[in-house]
Amino acid sequence: MASLDPYLGVLGSRLAKHLLRRATFNITQARIAEYANYTVDQALTNLLSTSNKNLNQPIHYVSGNLTSPSPWINDDSIFGPVNYDNGSGSQRQNDFLTSWWMDEARRDSSLRSKMTYFLFTNLTAPQKDNGDSAYYYDYLMLLEHFCLSDWKELVFQVSINPRMLEFLNNDENTVANPNENYARELLELYTIGVGKPIYIDDNGNVAFEGNPLNYTESDIEKIAEVLTGWRFDKNQRSSMPLNGESNGNIPCGYPVPSDHNFSSKQLSSHFDNHLIPAWDPTGKTESQKNAQMEAELRGLIDVILAQEETAKYICRKIYRFFVSRNISNEIETEIIIPLAATFRTSYNLEQVITQLLKSKHFYDADDSDSNDEIIGGLIKSPLDLALQTITLFHFPVADPIENGELHYKNFYQNNIINNLLVQSAHPPFGETTTPPAGFPAQYSGPNYDRNWFNSSTIIYRYNICKNVLFKGAFGFDPTAFIQEVVTDPSNPELMVTTLTDMMFPEAPSDERKQYFIETFLFDGGSLLQEGDSKYYYWESLWADYSQGNKVNTVKNILNSLIEALIWSQEFQTT
């Protein structure tokens, strides 16, 4: 039976790989070996620590040169005193901000980057093609600040965040002209869900769980009224009210009482018929009016999160991101509902994530179902493929200060983001084909992560790893890498075993390993003489290479072997 009971004992290599793949973008042979010696408690203690960023903000890069080694967001001469960039530079700032985040994520040894990205895929407010790079940066920092803390406070801060206010038009929501966009997404995507969540039942059929609907159209209308009157000023980012450490000192929007609906708002039975009473602003001070608007919004969030369906909806999202797309009746009962109960005690994300990632179920140690496909059962997102390939193969990424053009523009932006991730239907923080819902693999049931594969994206997906490693300008040397990770590269069996142990979620069969050996490191025995090892071909090639000969031949063979491994179905899953 599926169990949230904690897994006891040392992880070992297999479970260490599983945890690192699911919880971080940073996986290396050395980290696998380190975590293999940890208990689950020790591993989670490490992952829940705060990693220091290499650079707190991206370096400002313009026209092939760095203006200085100072962060662009603080560069008034470039970014502008009004803190709202414009013209051709605005998209460049957005692009390089994404590149900066990706580089920091691949360095991050903690859970924070993976959690930040999980939050973004759910609380989606993508960057724009022009302008607002400051707000895009602020939004990412807001998600990072709350990635292991209070979901209730996070929802409040997201609701008044300038990037979200603009994205879902709540900055246009007034008492005279209500706008329901954000109110609808607040319910449908960010909190309780529309109802009837899709999952695969125990027989492999599409099924539904939960109430037919979790809210009414009238609820949306009344919630939109609660949300009236919140604004931000694009020209005054630096002077926006700050909420201090409660939100990481991140600029936020502000209330405009003249645009707010202070009348009563009656919610439906889905929210316990909650009534927000009318409030008369006559004769009240501006600070009193502002406080009332904040109190209404916070009270609304309290009511929404008090519903059992809200906690279950959010926990299903967490489960599908970290564990499996398949939520059977057993998983709903034994995993989702207990996780939701934990969540409702304090709405603390760290508590829920810790309970899940420590559980026997996460490590498939409660294996009553041999077909539940937990370890190796999720298809990697294109972002996971790119960043885990960079870290796993020790790819020499250019330094952002010493070579900003190669780092920001040529490697991340042009090669990885534009040529690979965007073409794989995965712009890391950009618009998707189904805004504002988020990325299809996170929202489109019943396939979820299987949506990463389709006829339009498959070639680009396979090329992600190939282009990262083998595109000539960037400097990956397969022979140097093999000598670093394989104790005896002249031994084909040891080489393939080392690589597959490092790269694959599960150890492949002997037959599978032999396929890679015979395809790339064996000539069929044509060179064998009596007494020779059956691997004489590769052994002799490596001996020649060690003497400075046949360098290109060996490099090309290793390129082909690594390319086959990264294209394998095993490496494509996590």
C-alpha positions as CSV (number, residue, x, y, z in Angstrom):
1,M,0.0,0.0,0.0
2,A,1.2,3.5,-0.8
3,S,2.7,5.0,2.3
4,L,3.9,8.4,3.5
5,D,5.9,6.7,6.3
6,P,9.5,7.9,6.2
7,Y,12.1,5.9,4.3
8,L,14.7,4.7,6.8
9,G,18.3,3.8,6.1
10,V,21.0,5.1,3.7
11,L,19.9,6.1,0.2
12,G,22.5,4.3,-1.9
13,S,23.3,5.3,-5.5
14,R,19.9,4.4,-7.0
15,L,17.8,6.4,-4.6
16,A,20.3,9.2,-4.5
17,K,20.0,9.6,-8.2
18,H,16.3,9.6,-8.0
19,L,16.2,12.3,-5.3
20,L,18.7,14.6,-7.1
21,R,17.0,14.3,-10.5
22,R,13.5,15.1,-9.1
23,A,14.6,17.8,-6.6
24,T,17.4,19.8,-8.4
25,F,18.7,20.7,-11.8
26,N,22.2,19.9,-10.6
27,I,23.3,16.3,-10.8
28,T,26.8,15.1,-11.1
29,Q,28.7,11.8,-10.5
30,A,30.3,13.4,-7.4
31,R,26.9,14.5,-6.0
32,I,25.4,11.1,-6.6
33,A,28.3,9.5,-4.7
34,E,27.9,12.1,-1.8
35,Y,24.2,11.6,-1.4
36,A,24.5,7.8,-1.7
37,N,26.0,7.9,1.8
38,Y,23.2,10.0,3.3
39,T,20.1,9.0,5.1
40,V,17.0,10.6,3.8
41,D,17.0,13.1,6.7
42,Q,20.6,14.1,5.9
43,A,19.8,14.5,2.2
44,L,16.8,16.7,2.9
45,T,18.7,18.8,5.3
46,N,21.2,19.6,2.6
47,L,18.6,20.1,-0.1
48,L,16.5,22.5,2.1
49,S,19.5,24.7,2.9
50,T,19.8,28.0,1.0
51,S,22.4,28.0,-1.7
52,N,24.4,31.2,-2.4
53,K,24.0,32.6,-5.9
54,N,27.0,33.0,-8.1
55,L,25.6,36.4,-9.0
56,N,22.7,38.0,-7.2
57,Q,21.5,39.6,-10.4
58,P,22.5,39.3,-14.1
59,I,25.4,41.3,-15.4
60,H,24.4,44.1,-17.8
61,Y,25.4,43.2,-21.3
62,V,25.0,45.5,-24.3
63,S,26.1,45.1,-27.9
64,G,28.8,42.5,-27.3
65,N,30.3,44.2,-24.3
66,L,29.8,44.4,-20.6
67,T,29.4,47.9,-19.4
68,S,30.7,46.9,-16.0
69,P,30.6,44.0,-13.6
70,S,27.6,45.5,-11.9
71,P,24.0,44.1,-11.9
72,W,21.8,45.6,-14.6
73,I,18.8,46.1,-12.4
74,N,20.8,48.7,-10.4
75,D,22.4,50.4,-13.4
76,D,20.4,53.6,-13.7
77,S,22.4,54.8,-16.7
78,I,21.1,51.9,-18.7
79,F,18.0,50.7,-16.9
80,G,16.8,54.2,-16.5
81,P,15.7,56.3,-13.5
82,V,12.1,55.3,-14.0
83,N,13.1,51.6,-13.8
84,Y,11.1,50.6,-16.9
85,D,13.3,49.8,-19.9
86,N,12.2,50.4,-23.4
87,G,13.1,49.9,-27.0
88,S,15.2,47.1,-28.3
89,G,17.1,46.7,-25.1
90,S,14.0,45.6,-23.2
91,Q,13.7,42.2,-24.7
92,R,17.4,41.7,-24.4
93,Q,17.1,42.4,-20.7
94,N,14.4,39.8,-20.4
95,D,16.3,37.3,-22.4
96,F,19.5,37.7,-20.3
97,L,17.5,37.5,-17.1
98,T,16.3,34.1,-18.2
99,S,19.8,33.1,-19.0
100,W,21.0,34.3,-15.7
101,W,18.3,32.3,-13.8
102,M,19.1,29.1,-15.7
103,D,22.8,29.4,-15.0
104,E,22.1,30.0,-11.3
105,A,19.7,27.0,-11.3
106,R,22.3,24.6,-12.8
107,R,24.7,25.7,-10.0
108,D,22.1,25.4,-7.2
109,S,22.8,22.5,-4.9
110,S,19.5,23.0,-3.0
111,L,15.8,22.4,-3.7
112,R,15.1,26.1,-4.1
113,S,15.5,26.5,-7.9
114,K,13.4,23.4,-8.6
115,M,10.7,24.7,-6.2
116,T,10.9,28.2,-7.7
117,Y,10.3,26.7,-11.1
118,F,7.4,24.5,-9.8
119,L,5.8,27.7,-8.5
120,F,6.2,29.5,-11.8
121,T,4.7,26.6,-13.8
122,N,1.6,27.0,-11.5
123,L,1.5,30.7,-10.7
124,T,2.4,31.6,-14.3
125,A,3.1,35.3,-15.1
126,P,5.5,35.1,-18.0
127,Q,7.9,37.7,-19.2
128,K,6.8,40.0,-22.0
129,D,8.4,40.6,-25.4
130,N,9.2,44.1,-24.4
131,G,9.4,46.2,-21.2
132,D,8.9,45.2,-17.6
133,S,12.2,43.3,-17.1
134,A,12.3,44.7,-13.5
135,Y,8.9,43.2,-12.7
136,Y,9.9,39.9,-14.3
137,Y,12.9,39.8,-12.1
138,D,10.9,40.9,-9.0
139,Y,8.4,38.1,-9.7
140,L,11.0,35.4,-9.9
141,M,12.5,36.7,-6.6
142,L,9.1,36.6,-5.0
143,L,8.6,33.0,-6.0
144,E,12.1,32.1,-4.8
145,H,11.4,33.9,-1.5
146,F,8.3,31.8,-0.8
147,C,9.3,28.6,-2.5
148,L,9.6,26.8,0.8
149,S,7.3,28.8,3.0
150,D,3.7,30.1,3.3
151,W,1.4,29.4,0.4
152,K,-1.3,31.7,1.9
153,E,1.1,34.7,2.0
154,L,2.5,33.8,-1.4
155,V,-1.0,33.9,-3.0
156,F,-1.6,37.3,-1.4
157,Q,1.7,38.7,-2.6
158,V,1.2,37.2,-6.1
159,S,-2.2,38.9,-6.2
160,I,-0.7,42.4,-5.7
161,N,2.5,41.8,-7.6
162,P,3.0,44.2,-10.6
163,R,3.8,41.4,-13.1
164,M,0.7,39.5,-12.2
165,L,-1.5,42.6,-11.9
166,E,-0.5,43.5,-15.5
167,F,-0.5,40.0,-16.9
168,L,-4.1,39.2,-15.9
169,N,-5.4,42.7,-16.2
170,N,-6.2,43.2,-12.5
171,D,-4.6,46.6,-12.7
172,E,-7.7,47.5,-14.9
173,N,-10.2,46.1,-12.4
174,T,-12.4,48.9,-11.0
175,V,-15.7,49.2,-9.3
176,A,-17.2,50.8,-12.4
177,N,-15.6,48.3,-14.9
178,P,-14.9,44.9,-13.2
179,N,-12.4,42.6,-14.8
180,E,-12.7,38.9,-13.9
181,N,-9.5,37.6,-15.5
182,Y,-7.4,37.3,-12.3
183,A,-10.4,36.2,-10.2
184,R,-11.0,33.3,-12.5
185,E,-7.4,32.2,-12.6
186,L,-7.1,32.6,-8.8
187,L,-9.7,29.9,-8.4
188,E,-9.1,27.7,-11.5
189,L,-5.3,27.5,-11.3
190,Y,-3.8,29.0,-8.2
191,T,-6.0,27.6,-5.4
192,I,-9.0,25.3,-5.5
193,G,-9.2,24.2,-9.1
194,V,-12.2,24.0,-11.4
195,G,-13.2,20.6,-10.1
196,K,-13.2,17.0,-11.4
197,P,-9.4,16.7,-11.5
198,I,-8.3,14.2,-14.1
199,Y,-6.2,11.1,-13.3
200,I,-5.6,7.6,-14.5
201,D,-7.5,5.0,-12.4
202,D,-6.2,1.6,-11.3
203,N,-7.3,0.1,-14.6
204,G,-5.5,2.7,-16.7
205,N,-8.7,4.6,-17.6
206,V,-9.3,8.3,-17.5
207,A,-11.2,9.1,-14.3
208,F,-12.2,12.0,-12.2
209,E,-12.0,12.9,-8.5
210,G,-13.8,15.6,-6.5
211,N,-16.8,17.7,-6.9
212,P,-18.3,18.4,-10.3
213,L,-17.5,22.1,-9.8
214,N,-15.6,23.8,-7.0
215,Y,-17.1,27.3,-7.5
216,T,-19.7,29.2,-9.4
217,E,-19.7,32.1,-11.9
218,S,-21.2,34.2,-9.2
219,D,-18.2,33.4,-7.0
220,I,-15.9,34.7,-9.8
221,E,-17.9,37.9,-10.0
222,K,-17.8,38.5,-6.2
223,I,-14.1,37.7,-6.0
224,A,-13.4,40.1,-8.8
225,E,-15.1,42.8,-6.7
226,V,-12.8,42.0,-3.8
227,L,-9.9,42.4,-6.1
228,T,-10.9,45.9,-7.4
229,G,-8.6,48.8,-6.9
230,W,-5.0,47.4,-6.8
231,R,-2.6,49.3,-9.0
232,F,1.1,49.7,-9.8
233,D,3.0,52.5,-11.4
234,K,5.5,51.6,-14.1
235,N,7.4,54.8,-13.7
236,Q,7.8,54.5,-9.9
237,R,9.1,51.1,-9.2
238,S,11.7,52.3,-6.8
239,S,9.1,54.2,-4.7
240,M,6.5,51.4,-4.6
241,P,5.5,50.3,-1.1
242,L,7.7,47.5,0.3
243,N,6.3,44.9,2.6
244,G,9.6,44.4,4.2
245,E,10.9,40.9,5.1
246,S,7.4,39.4,4.8
247,N,7.9,39.4,1.1
248,G,11.6,39.7,0.7
249,N,11.5,43.5,0.2
250,I,10.1,43.0,-3.2
251,P,8.2,45.9,-4.8
252,C,4.5,45.4,-4.8
253,G,1.3,47.1,-5.9
254,Y,-0.8,49.5,-3.8
255,P,-4.5,50.0,-3.1
256,V,-6.5,52.8,-4.7
257,P,-9.7,53.0,-2.6
258,S,-11.6,55.2,-5.2
259,D,-11.4,52.2,-7.6
260,H,-12.5,49.6,-5.0
261,N,-15.9,48.0,-4.5
262,F,-16.7,48.3,-0.7
263,S,-20.2,46.7,-1.1
264,S,-21.0,43.3,0.4
265,K,-19.9,40.2,-1.4
266,Q,-21.7,36.9,-0.9
267,L,-19.9,33.7,-1.9
268,S,-21.6,30.4,-2.6
269,S,-21.9,27.2,-0.6
270,H,-18.6,26.1,-2.1
271,F,-17.1,28.6,0.3
272,D,-19.4,28.1,3.2
273,N,-21.7,30.9,2.1
274,H,-19.0,33.3,3.3
275,L,-20.2,37.0,3.5
276,I,-17.8,39.9,3.2
277,P,-20.0,42.7,4.7
278,A,-20.3,46.1,3.2
279,W,-17.9,48.8,4.5
280,D,-18.7,52.5,4.4
281,P,-15.5,54.5,3.4
282,T,-17.2,57.8,4.2
283,G,-15.1,59.9,6.5
284,K,-12.4,57.2,6.7
285,T,-8.7,58.1,6.3
286,E,-6.7,56.8,3.3
287,S,-4.8,54.4,5.6
288,Q,-8.1,53.0,7.0
289,K,-9.4,52.5,3.4
290,N,-6.1,50.8,2.4
291,A,-6.2,48.6,5.4
292,Q,-9.8,47.5,4.6
293,M,-8.9,46.6,1.1
294,E,-6.0,44.5,2.3
295,A,-8.1,42.9,5.0
296,E,-10.8,41.9,2.4
297,L,-8.2,40.3,0.1
298,R,-6.5,38.4,2.9
299,G,-9.9,37.3,4.3
300,L,-10.9,36.0,0.9
301,I,-7.7,34.0,0.6
302,D,-8.3,32.6,4.0
303,V,-11.7,31.4,3.0
304,I,-10.5,29.8,-0.3
305,L,-7.6,28.0,1.4
306,A,-9.8,26.8,4.2
307,Q,-11.6,24.5,1.7
308,E,-10.4,20.9,1.7
309,E,-10.4,20.8,-2.1
310,T,-7.9,23.6,-2.2
311,A,-5.3,21.7,-0.3
312,K,-5.9,18.5,-2.3
313,Y,-5.7,20.4,-5.6
314,I,-2.3,21.9,-4.7
315,C,-1.0,18.6,-3.3
316,R,-1.9,16.9,-6.6
317,K,0.1,19.5,-8.4
318,I,3.1,18.8,-6.2
319,Y,2.7,15.1,-6.6
320,R,2.6,15.3,-10.4
321,F,5.6,17.5,-10.5
322,F,7.8,15.5,-8.2
323,V,6.5,11.9,-8.3
324,S,4.1,10.7,-11.0
325,R,1.4,11.8,-13.4
326,N,-0.8,8.8,-12.2
327,I,-3.0,9.5,-9.2
328,S,-5.0,6.3,-8.6
329,N,-7.7,5.9,-6.0
330,E,-5.0,4.4,-3.7
331,I,-2.7,7.4,-4.2
332,E,-5.6,9.8,-3.6
333,T,-6.5,8.1,-0.4
334,E,-3.1,7.2,1.0
335,I,-0.9,10.1,-0.3
336,I,-2.9,13.1,-1.5
337,I,-5.4,13.4,1.4
338,P,-2.7,13.0,4.2
339,L,-0.5,15.5,2.4
340,A,-3.4,17.9,2.2
341,A,-4.1,17.5,5.9
342,T,-0.4,18.4,6.6
343,F,-0.7,21.4,4.2
344,R,-3.8,22.8,5.9
345,T,-2.1,22.9,9.3
346,S,0.0,25.9,8.3
347,Y,0.0,26.1,4.4
348,N,3.7,25.6,4.7
349,L,5.3,24.2,1.5
350,E,8.4,23.0,3.1
351,Q,6.4,20.7,5.4
352,V,4.5,19.1,2.5
353,I,7.6,18.7,0.3
354,T,9.6,17.3,3.2
355,Q,6.9,14.8,4.0
356,L,6.6,13.7,0.4
357,L,10.4,13.5,-0.4
358,K,11.1,11.5,2.8
359,S,8.3,9.0,2.2
360,K,8.6,5.3,1.3
361,H,6.3,6.0,-1.6
362,F,8.7,8.6,-3.2
363,Y,11.5,6.0,-3.2
364,D,9.1,3.2,-4.3
365,A,9.9,1.3,-1.1
366,D,6.2,0.7,-0.5
367,D,6.0,-1.2,-3.8
368,S,2.6,-2.8,-3.7
369,D,2.2,-1.8,-7.3
370,S,5.0,-2.9,-9.6
371,N,3.6,-0.8,-12.5
372,D,3.3,2.5,-10.8
373,E,6.4,3.8,-12.6
374,I,7.8,6.1,-9.9
375,I,11.6,5.8,-10.4
376,G,12.3,6.6,-14.0
377,G,8.6,7.1,-14.6
378,L,8.5,10.9,-15.4
379,I,9.5,12.3,-18.8
380,K,12.1,15.0,-18.3
381,S,11.0,18.5,-19.2
382,P,13.2,20.2,-21.9
383,L,14.6,22.4,-19.1
384,D,15.6,19.4,-17.0
385,L,17.2,17.9,-20.0
386,A,19.3,21.0,-20.8
387,L,20.4,21.9,-17.3
388,Q,21.0,18.3,-16.1
389,T,23.1,17.6,-19.2
390,I,25.2,20.7,-18.5
391,T,25.9,19.6,-14.9
392,L,26.2,15.9,-15.5
393,F,28.8,16.3,-18.2
394,H,30.7,19.1,-16.5
395,F,30.0,21.4,-19.5
396,P,32.4,24.4,-19.5
397,V,29.9,27.3,-19.4
398,A,31.6,30.6,-20.1
399,D,32.0,33.0,-17.2
400,P,29.3,35.8,-17.4
401,I,31.8,38.5,-16.4
402,E,34.8,37.4,-18.4
403,N,32.8,36.6,-21.6
404,G,29.3,37.9,-21.3
405,E,28.6,37.6,-25.0
406,L,29.4,33.9,-25.1
407,H,27.7,33.2,-21.8
408,Y,24.4,35.1,-22.2
409,K,23.9,35.5,-25.9
410,N,25.6,32.7,-27.7
411,F,25.3,29.8,-25.3
412,Y,22.1,30.3,-23.2
413,Q,19.9,32.6,-25.2
414,N,20.7,31.6,-28.8
415,N,21.7,28.0,-28.4
416,I,19.6,26.6,-25.5
417,I,16.6,28.9,-25.2
418,N,15.8,30.0,-28.7
419,N,17.0,27.0,-30.7
420,L,16.1,24.3,-28.3
421,L,13.7,25.0,-25.5
422,V,11.4,27.3,-27.4
423,Q,11.3,24.8,-30.3
424,S,10.5,22.1,-27.8
425,A,7.4,24.1,-26.6
426,H,9.1,25.0,-23.4
427,P,10.1,28.7,-23.2
428,P,11.4,28.7,-19.7
429,F,9.5,31.8,-18.5
430,G,7.7,32.8,-21.6
431,E,4.3,32.6,-23.0
432,T,3.0,29.1,-23.9
433,T,0.4,28.0,-26.4
434,T,-2.2,27.9,-23.7
435,P,-1.8,31.1,-21.6
436,P,-2.4,31.7,-18.8
437,A,-2.7,28.1,-17.7
438,G,1.0,27.4,-17.8
439,F,3.0,24.7,-19.5
440,P,1.0,22.0,-21.1
441,A,2.9,19.2,-19.4
442,Q,1.8,20.6,-16.1
443,Y,-1.8,21.2,-16.9
444,S,-3.0,19.0,-19.7
445,G,-4.5,15.8,-18.3
446,P,-4.4,12.9,-18.5
447,N,-1.0,12.8,-20.2
448,Y,0.8,15.6,-18.3
449,D,4.5,15.0,-18.7
450,R,3.9,12.8,-21.7
451,N,2.9,16.0,-23.5
452,W,6.6,16.9,-23.9
453,F,6.7,14.4,-26.7
454,N,4.9,15.1,-29.9
455,S,5.6,15.1,-33.7
456,S,6.5,18.8,-33.6
457,T,8.9,18.8,-30.7
458,I,10.6,15.4,-30.7
459,I,13.5,16.3,-32.9
460,Y,14.2,19.5,-31.0
461,R,14.0,17.6,-27.8
462,Y,16.5,15.1,-28.9
463,N,18.8,17.8,-30.1
464,I,18.8,19.6,-26.7
465,C,21.5,17.4,-25.3
466,K,23.3,16.9,-28.6
467,N,23.6,20.6,-29.2
468,V,24.6,21.4,-25.7
469,L,27.5,19.0,-25.8
470,F,28.6,18.9,-29.3
471,K,28.0,22.3,-30.9
472,G,31.6,23.1,-31.7
473,A,32.0,26.6,-30.2
474,F,31.4,25.7,-26.6
475,G,34.2,23.3,-25.8
476,F,33.0,20.0,-24.5
477,D,35.8,17.4,-24.7
478,P,34.4,13.8,-24.4
479,T,37.9,12.3,-23.9
480,A,38.6,14.6,-21.0
481,F,35.2,13.9,-19.5
482,I,35.6,10.1,-19.8
483,Q,39.0,10.2,-18.2
484,E,37.5,12.2,-15.3
485,V,34.6,9.9,-14.5
486,V,35.8,6.4,-15.6
487,T,38.6,4.9,-13.7
488,D,39.8,2.7,-16.6
489,P,38.6,4.1,-20.0
490,S,40.3,1.3,-21.9
491,N,37.7,-1.2,-20.4
492,P,34.5,-0.9,-22.5
493,E,32.4,-2.7,-19.9
494,L,33.5,-0.4,-17.1
495,M,33.0,2.6,-19.3
496,V,29.4,1.8,-20.3
497,T,28.5,0.6,-16.8
498,T,29.9,3.9,-15.3
499,L,28.1,6.1,-17.8
500,T,24.7,4.3,-17.5
501,D,24.9,4.2,-13.7
502,M,25.4,7.9,-13.8
503,M,22.9,8.8,-16.5
504,F,20.0,6.3,-16.2
505,P,17.4,6.2,-13.4
506,E,17.7,2.5,-13.2
507,A,20.6,0.1,-14.0
508,P,20.1,-1.3,-17.5
509,S,20.2,-5.0,-18.3
510,D,23.4,-6.7,-19.3
511,E,21.9,-7.0,-22.8
512,R,21.2,-3.3,-23.0
513,K,24.8,-2.4,-21.9
514,Q,26.2,-4.9,-24.4
515,Y,24.3,-3.2,-27.2
516,F,26.1,0.1,-26.5
517,I,29.5,-1.7,-26.3
518,E,29.1,-3.7,-29.5
519,T,27.6,-0.8,-31.4
520,F,30.3,1.8,-30.6
521,L,33.3,0.1,-29.0
522,F,33.6,-3.2,-30.9
523,D,34.6,-4.0,-34.5
524,G,32.9,-7.5,-34.5
525,G,36.2,-9.3,-33.8
526,S,37.8,-8.7,-37.2
527,L,41.0,-7.6,-35.6
528,L,41.3,-10.3,-33.1
529,Q,44.1,-12.8,-33.0
530,E,44.5,-15.8,-30.8
531,G,44.9,-14.7,-27.2
532,D,43.5,-11.2,-27.7
533,S,40.8,-9.8,-25.5
534,K,37.4,-9.6,-27.2
535,Y,37.7,-5.8,-26.7
536,Y,41.1,-5.6,-28.5
537,Y,39.7,-3.0,-30.9
538,W,38.9,-0.4,-28.3
539,E,41.8,-1.3,-26.0
540,S,44.3,-0.8,-28.8
541,L,42.6,2.5,-29.8
542,W,42.8,3.8,-26.3
543,A,46.4,2.7,-26.0
544,D,47.2,4.7,-29.2
545,Y,45.2,7.7,-27.9
546,S,47.2,7.6,-24.6
547,Q,50.4,7.9,-26.7
548,G,49.0,11.0,-28.5
549,N,47.7,9.1,-31.6
550,K,44.3,8.6,-33.2
551,V,42.9,11.5,-31.1
552,N,40.1,12.3,-33.5
553,T,39.1,8.7,-34.0
554,V,38.7,8.2,-30.2
555,K,36.9,11.5,-29.8
556,N,34.4,10.7,-32.6
557,I,33.7,7.3,-31.2
558,L,33.0,8.7,-27.7
559,N,30.9,11.5,-29.2
560,S,28.7,8.8,-30.9
561,L,28.5,6.7,-27.7
562,I,27.5,9.7,-25.5
563,E,25.0,10.9,-28.2
564,A,23.4,7.4,-28.2
565,L,23.1,7.4,-24.4
566,I,21.5,10.8,-24.2
567,W,19.1,9.9,-27.0
568,S,18.1,6.7,-25.2
569,Q,14.7,6.4,-23.6
570,E,16.3,5.8,-20.3
571,F,18.1,9.2,-20.2
572,Q,14.9,10.9,-21.4
573,T,13.1,9.9,-18.2
574,T,13.7,10.8,-14.6
